[in-house]
Amino acid sequence: MNSAPAGNDLGTGGCPVTGHRTPLYGPEFTANPARVYERLRANGQLAPVELAPGVPATLVVGYEAALEVLRNPGDFPRDGRRWAKTVPEDCPVLPVMSYRPNCLMTDGAEHARFRGVITDSVARVDPNKVRAHVEATADMLINQFAERGSADLLTEYAVALPLWVFTFLHGCPKDVGERMVTGMRDIVDMRDPERANERLTTALLELIALKRAEPAQDMASWMLAHPAQLTDEEILHQLFLMLGAGTEPEANLIANALRLLLSDHRFAGYVSGGSMRIEDALDEVLWTDPPVANLSASYPEREVLLAGRRLPADQPVVISYAAANTDPEFGDEHRSGNRAHLAWGAGPHACPVQGQARMVASIAIEKLLDRLPDLALGVPVEDLPWRESPFLRALAGLPVTFTPVRPVETAPETTQLPAVPAPARHAAPLPTAVRQRWKHAIIRWWRGQ
């Protein structure tokens, strides 16, 4: 790795990443991103792309180059505030990529402080209680469509279950949780992102205010009480990150694995004695169709050399987990039987809860297949709709059919939200003056200020 101040000549060995920029949006990319990645690899491990119209970036499509970026925050820092000032204020990818003081978008001591609050709080969670909660919640959700004989497993199961897990872990009232997830999905899908950002932030602040007033045995309360003494604003941004990482990708992991199990002949007959296991399906999805396809943007502060190419300062370098994992240079033989994929990231910013996320997905899928053993896709696999997003590989629907079954009795105590005594409480709405103050702060964060 070489670096030099902006404008310095890096020599003939470092040709710049230039040429036609391939859009990571539109019908072609949404329908078949793997074909786009294959075409991009023709020019090496780095490719010039557009994340949105007029928003250039370098996409890292090679496995080795991706590892180098992820493990080297010195040359590839996560703070994108200088970049944010170069794009229009209504840029649709800003809410996802703008700097926030959280452990994903900071480095060094600041990153360690934020990450420690999360990892220490996660360590206090009882995995047996989480497992029981996931199993009971899965039964509760399946009961809602079990007698119907058909369902959209995306909206009715894969999206709903991570929401319940998040609200359980953070002692969050259900109405607040629903507004959080709706806001996050609108941000990722780039639907009125400024309003979605405001709606999500307001819901998170209501949760923080509730936990300041009534701390309990949940992650939000533990984070607020942590010796690092994060401010409400800092807690807000850690919760934003945990919500984004704990609901959207988890839903996509569950849905993408179910799609594979229900469409790939290698998994046919799994329930009736097939040799392929749910864990195998999860491994394959994490390798070849990871729920987060392109993210982890870094912003070199000066011109740097990577994989023999010169990258300009203050332009996003985005990791394509989907392309890097399927890099032909890595070889299929290296993927069989190991978990060296990059779906959870790598280096100092690797996902700190990857084991828990995998456990939730595994339980959710196993419970569903046990309850509905003749589950089948309701449409041909090639007709399944996909959401348009440069960041996620996410289905827009997963229709299925099955033989109707009777609901089962669930354990209600495990699906009730902690620290919300009966009758269920709602977080108090924020006063108007507070809402206005935070609205202006939201706009500043969104614009990278």
C-alpha angles and dihedrals in degrees: 000000000000128000135182138176115280112280096025118128110248092193135247092298092070111062113181124252100253141141136075112353115227114219117236089207138059133067098301096053094041093050098046117003091165090066090050092050090049090054092047092054090065087084097048134260095328130057135185110239143163117234090193131351107304095004109114124196141159113247116209106218099165123087097222094046090048091053091049092053095044093050096045112064090159093072095025108043121180099224107108101176095115090050092049090062090060097059130068117273090241093052104144095219095052097092090057098040104032117112117267124175095250135117093264096056101038135069139203122010093351091054092047091052094051095042092049091059091054098043093045091051093046089052090061093058114106105231092203091058091048091050092049091047093050092048093048093044091050090053091047093052094045090050089062093065104017096103094045098070093221138058146162098246092194100061098023098045121000095049097035097051098058089048090057090047092051093048090047094051094046100037089241125168110244096238091055091047092052092052090049094053093044090052093047093050091050091051093050092044089047094236109154089326098187093055091043090051091052093047092049094047092050091053092049091050090052089055092049092049090050092051093046089055097039113021116191141168097293138103097258091055093045091051091051091050096045116126089241086074099214116197121241088258092053092046089050091058095046089052090048089055095045092049092049093046096040103047113027098042092039091053090048092048091053094044096044092049091049090050089054094046092050098044110031115087091216089069097043112127094017093142093047095050108298116161098230114089133210088250089058090053092050091050092051093049092048089052103040108018107023116185091234104052104174125011144098094102118197128189118213111219091212137015110294137186119235128169090347094306132108116236120198124236120263096013117119119259105201125195115227101208089180094053097039093051091053096042106144089217089065092055133220091254090066092055097055111101098353137094101216091126120127097229090114093042125240140241124031093335097051114136108276094204102044093125092054092045092053091047092053092050093047094050092046094053095042092050092049095049092046092052096041107031096170094051112154137175113266092215134027110283092243090059095057110118123237129207118243108243135133089212109044137048095215135158118230091208141359109199115189140173131209142157108284114252134189120261118257128223112265132204102250095190091067094052096048113102115251119245092018103103122201125301086051113253127218125213112257114255114253117256114258094247091053092047091053093048092051092043090061090046090051091053091050092051090046091054092047095248 
